[in-house]
Amino acid sequence: MLGDISKAEDIYVVCGYTDMRKSIDGLAAMIKQTFGMDPFAPSLFLFCGKRRDRLKALFWEGDGFVLLYKRLEGGSFKWPRNPEQARHISKQEFRWLMEGLEIDQPKAIREAKSGDIC
């Protein structure tokens, strides 16, 4: 199905500023060359420009890439700015990001790791 990003096993935020003029090939090359990751993996890669009101998402669907583009009419994304990092985020953190919230919610209840006992 076209653009079914629910099949993404992992979600990565490409921190810092991305040139939003880049196309599929440029973004895929950045994933491979800058971060040493496989753009053909079942992962969703998110990119944001300096203005933080536009977002691009790249996802390999098995037979081709899907490039999604979102432009906010009001407000901006709370984007992490460490310039040389691709950060793995959870689906909950993805929802927060899309809702205009920070990825790191200080009062959120975190998932416990197995073996953690009080």
Contacts in CASP RR format, 6 or more apart in sequence:
PFRMAT RR
TARGET T0000
AUTHOR 0000-0000-0000
METHOD contacts of the structure
MODEL  1
MLGDISKAEDIYVVCGYTDMRKSIDGLAAMIKQTFGMDPFAPSLFLFCGK
RRDRLKALFWEGDGFVLLYKRLEGGSFKWPRNPEQARHISKQEFRWLMEG
LEIDQPKAIREAKSGDIC
2 61 0 8 1.000
2 66 0 8 1.000
3 59 0 8 1.000
3 61 0 8 1.000
3 66 0 8 1.000
3 68 0 8 1.000
4 61 0 8 1.000
5 44 0 8 1.000
5 57 0 8 1.000
5 59 0 8 1.000
5 66 0 8 1.000
5 68 0 8 1.000
7 42 0 8 1.000
7 61 0 8 1.000
8 42 0 8 1.000
8 43 0 8 1.000
8 44 0 8 1.000
8 59 0 8 1.000
9 41 0 8 1.000
9 42 0 8 1.000
9 43 0 8 1.000
10 41 0 8 1.000
10 42 0 8 1.000
10 43 0 8 1.000
10 44 0 8 1.000
10 88 0 8 1.000
11 43 0 8 1.000
11 44 0 8 1.000
11 46 0 8 1.000
11 88 0 8 1.000
11 89 0 8 1.000
11 90 0 8 1.000
11 91 0 8 1.000
11 93 0 8 1.000
11 94 0 8 1.000
12 37 0 8 1.000
12 43 0 8 1.000
12 44 0 8 1.000
12 45 0 8 1.000
12 46 0 8 1.000
12 86 0 8 1.000
12 87 0 8 1.000
12 88 0 8 1.000
12 89 0 8 1.000
13 46 0 8 1.000
13 79 0 8 1.000
13 80 0 8 1.000
13 86 0 8 1.000
13 87 0 8 1.000
13 89 0 8 1.000
13 97 0 8 1.000
13 103 0 8 1.000
14 30 0 8 1.000
14 31 0 8 1.000
14 35 0 8 1.000
14 45 0 8 1.000
14 46 0 8 1.000
14 47 0 8 1.000
14 48 0 8 1.000
14 86 0 8 1.000
15 79 0 8 1.000
15 80 0 8 1.000
15 81 0 8 1.000
15 82 0 8 1.000
15 83 0 8 1.000
15 84 0 8 1.000
15 85 0 8 1.000
15 86 0 8 1.000
15 87 0 8 1.000
16 48 0 8 1.000
16 79 0 8 1.000
16 80 0 8 1.000
16 81 0 8 1.000
16 82 0 8 1.000
16 83 0 8 1.000
16 85 0 8 1.000
17 48 0 8 1.000
17 49 0 8 1.000
17 50 0 8 1.000
17 81 0 8 1.000
17 83 0 8 1.000
18 27 0 8 1.000
18 30 0 8 1.000
18 47 0 8 1.000
18 48 0 8 1.000
18 49 0 8 1.000
18 56 0 8 1.000
19 49 0 8 1.000
20 47 0 8 1.000
20 49 0 8 1.000
20 54 0 8 1.000
20 56 0 8 1.000
22 30 0 8 1.000
22 47 0 8 1.000
22 56 0 8 1.000
23 67 0 8 1.000
24 58 0 8 1.000
24 65 0 8 1.000
24 67 0 8 1.000
27 39 0 8 1.000
27 45 0 8 1.000
27 47 0 8 1.000
27 56 0 8 1.000
27 58 0 8 1.000
27 67 0 8 1.000
28 39 0 8 1.000
28 58 0 8 1.000
28 65 0 8 1.000
31 37 0 8 1.000
31 38 0 8 1.000
31 39 0 8 1.000
31 45 0 8 1.000
31 58 0 8 1.000
31 86 0 8 1.000
32 38 0 8 1.000
32 39 0 8 1.000
34 84 0 8 1.000
34 86 0 8 1.000
35 86 0 8 1.000
37 43 0 8 1.000
37 86 0 8 1.000
39 45 0 8 1.000
39 58 0 8 1.000
39 60 0 8 1.000
39 65 0 8 1.000
40 60 0 8 1.000
40 62 0 8 1.000
41 60 0 8 1.000
42 60 0 8 1.000
43 59 0 8 1.000
43 60 0 8 1.000
44 57 0 8 1.000
44 58 0 8 1.000
44 59 0 8 1.000
44 94 0 8 1.000
45 57 0 8 1.000
45 58 0 8 1.000
45 59 0 8 1.000
45 86 0 8 1.000
46 55 0 8 1.000
46 56 0 8 1.000
46 57 0 8 1.000
46 94 0 8 1.000
46 97 0 8 1.000
47 55 0 8 1.000
47 56 0 8 1.000
47 57 0 8 1.000
47 58 0 8 1.000
48 54 0 8 1.000
48 55 0 8 1.000
48 56 0 8 1.000
48 77 0 8 1.000
48 79 0 8 1.000
49 79 0 8 1.000
51 76 0 8 1.000
52 76 0 8 1.000
52 77 0 8 1.000
52 78 0 8 1.000
52 79 0 8 1.000
53 71 0 8 1.000
53 72 0 8 1.000
53 74 0 8 1.000
53 75 0 8 1.000
53 76 0 8 1.000
53 77 0 8 1.000
54 69 0 8 1.000
54 70 0 8 1.000
54 71 0 8 1.000
54 72 0 8 1.000
55 69 0 8 1.000
55 70 0 8 1.000
55 71 0 8 1.000
55 77 0 8 1.000
56 67 0 8 1.000
56 68 0 8 1.000
56 69 0 8 1.000
57 66 0 8 1.000
57 67 0 8 1.000
57 68 0 8 1.000
57 69 0 8 1.000
57 70 0 8 1.000
58 65 0 8 1.000
58 66 0 8 1.000
58 67 0 8 1.000
58 68 0 8 1.000
59 65 0 8 1.000
59 66 0 8 1.000
59 68 0 8 1.000
60 66 0 8 1.000
75 100 0 8 1.000
77 97 0 8 1.000
77 100 0 8 1.000
78 97 0 8 1.000
78 100 0 8 1.000
78 101 0 8 1.000
78 102 0 8 1.000
78 103 0 8 1.000
79 97 0 8 1.000
80 87 0 8 1.000
80 103 0 8 1.000
87 103 0 8 1.000
89 97 0 8 1.000
89 103 0 8 1.000
92 108 0 8 1.000
93 103 0 8 1.000
96 102 0 8 1.000
96 103 0 8 1.000
96 105 0 8 1.000
97 103 0 8 1.000
END
